[in-house]
Amino acid sequence: MSTDGWKNFGRYGADGDPGNVHGSIGLARALEDALERMVIEGGIKSPVTTRRGLGARMRYLRTTRGGARALREAGVTATPATVRAWAAGKQTPRPATREAIDTAYWNLRAANVLANSGAFKQHLNRAGRGSRVEIHPVNQQPVDENRRRDNLRVRSFQVRYVWDDAVDALTGGDASKLEEIWDDIIADLDSDYGAYQYVSHIGLGA
């Protein structure tokens, strides 16, 4: 398979697998996955089906800015008095409403975590230690057989100093900046640089 970079991508069939994408796209997806893990790991652990879990979600939604809107957008149309009764444990919402409350909670938490990008940057930077990046090369199955490379393998290494810019690019929807950052990351691969401009998957140890 050609390793001359993105200009030659697909010439020999690598674009036959839709899972083979530019590294900047893979990086954006990996950042989104890491953000989702951060949202979940720092969130309420008790299920919404328990009294404790429901109460915790209701307290968050009632005391956090945007909570009322999140409930409305999730389809909860109860009166303020009923919402207060749920929060106090005096009434119990129906199962479908509990699911909507759960959706409202996670949507609001995700929005607040994303709005506080500093915490996400800190999570990725790890006090200067950075985060481990695992790069899975493109799937070569659709590539012309005589153009495949047998020596492509999963590469894994620690990446530092790019995460502030990467988070800003992700939240700002700056695809060209993500491409620049990906070029910086794979520059450490030296002669294999071109072979990893496109990937099948990127994992982040964060």
N, C-alpha and C positions, 0 to 999 in steps of 0.2 A: 504494500500500500504506500502511496506517496506520502512523504513526510515534509513536503515543502510548505506546509501551512494551509490556511483557509482557502487560498486562491485555487488550490487544486482539489478541495474537498468534493467528493462525489464523482470525480472523473472516472474512477474505477469501481463505482457501485456502493461506496460507504453510506451514501444517503438513502440506500434501500431500506435501512432500518430507521424508522422515525425516532427511535430512542437515542440515536447518535446525534448529539447536539453540540453547538459551540460551547466551549468551557465556561464562557460568561453566563450562558443560560443555566448550565449545570450548577454554577456557583450560586446564582440567584435562588435556585430551587433548594440548594443545601442550606443557604442562609434562612430561607423560609421555614425549612424543617427544624433548624436549630431554634428559631424563634418560637415555633409551635411547642417544642419540648420545654423551652423556658417558661412559656405561658402555663403549660400543664403542670410542670414540676413545682411551680410556685403557687399553684392554685389550691382551692379547697379540695381536700382528699375525700371527705365523706360524700357518698352519693346523694343526689337530690331526693331520692326516695326515702331517706332517713330524716327524722325530725331535725337532727343536728345539721345535716347537710343543707336542708331546705332553709333552716333559720340563718345559717351562715351566708348563703347566697342572697337571701332577702335583706340582711343587714348591709351587705356590700352594695346591693342595688339601691337601697334607700339612702345610704350615706355617701355614695360616690357620685360625683358630678356625671350626668348623662345616664344615670340609672333608670329614671322614668322613661326616657326616650328609648333606651335599650329594651325595656319591657314592651313598650308599644310596638317597636319594630319586630319583636318576636311574636307578636300577636296576642299579648296579654292586655285585656280591656277592662280589667277589674277596677272598681272604684278605689280611691285612696284609702278609704276606711277598711276595705277588704284586704288591701295590700298590707296595711298595718296589722290586721288580725293574723295574716299569714306569718308575718315577721315575729309576732308575739306568741305564735303557736296556739292561738285561740281558734283558728280555723285551718282546715286542710284543703288545699286546692286539688282539683281533679287530676288524674294522671297526665292527661294531655297538657294541662296548664303547668304541671311540674316540669314537663319536658321543655315547654316554652320558657319557663323561668331559668332552667339550666342553660338553654341556648342564649338567653339574654345575658346571663352572668359571664359565660365564656367569651361572648362577643365583646362585651364591655371590657373584660380583663385584657383580652388580646389588643384592643384598641389603645388601652392605657399603657400597656407594655411597649407597644410600637411607638406611641407618642413620646415615651421616655427612652429615646434611643441611646442615651448615655449608659443606661444599665445594660443594654444589649451589647454595646461596644465593650464595656468593662468585662462582661461575661466572655466575650471572644478573645480579648487581649490577655486576660488572666495575669494581670500585674506584670506584663512584659514577656510572659512565657509564650503567648500566642496560642493558637489552636492547631490541632493536627488535621491535615487535609489528606484524604484518601481519594486518589484519582483512578477510576476504572476506564481503561481505554475503550475505544469504539468497538462495537461488535463487528468483527470482520467477516461474518458469515456471508453477507451479500457482496463482498468485495471479490473481484476477479481473482481466481485462485493464484495465479502467478504474480499477483500484486500484494498478496497478504504478507504480513510480517509476523514471523513466529516468536519474535523476542519481545513483543509488547506484553506488558504485565501491569498489575495493579501497583501504583506508586504511592507511597505514604511518607509524609514528612511534615515537620513543624513549620508553621507559617506565622511570621510576626509582622507588625508594623503596617499592615494593609487594612486592618479591620475597621478603623474609624471611617476611612474613605469608602469601604465596601458597604457598610451599613447606610451611609449617606446616599450612595448610589442606588441602593435597593429601595430605600424609602422615597427617594426622589425620582425613581423610574428612569435613571440615567444609564441606558444600555451601553453607550459608548464608553462611559467611565468604567463599567464592569468589565468591558473588553480589555481596557488598559490594565486593570488590576489583575485579570487573568493572565495577561502577558507577563506581568511582573512575577506572578507566582510560578509559572512554568519556566521562567528564565533560568531557574536553578537546575533545570534538567539538562542544560547544556545541549549536546548534540541531539537529544531526544525531544527537544522543544517542539518541533513541528508535529510530532506524532501525537502530542497531547493537547493540541489546540482544540480538537474535537474529542468528546468523551461520551461514554454511555452512562456514567453516573459519577457524582462527587459526594463524598461523605465528609462531615465535619465532626471532629471529636469535641463537640461543645453542646 
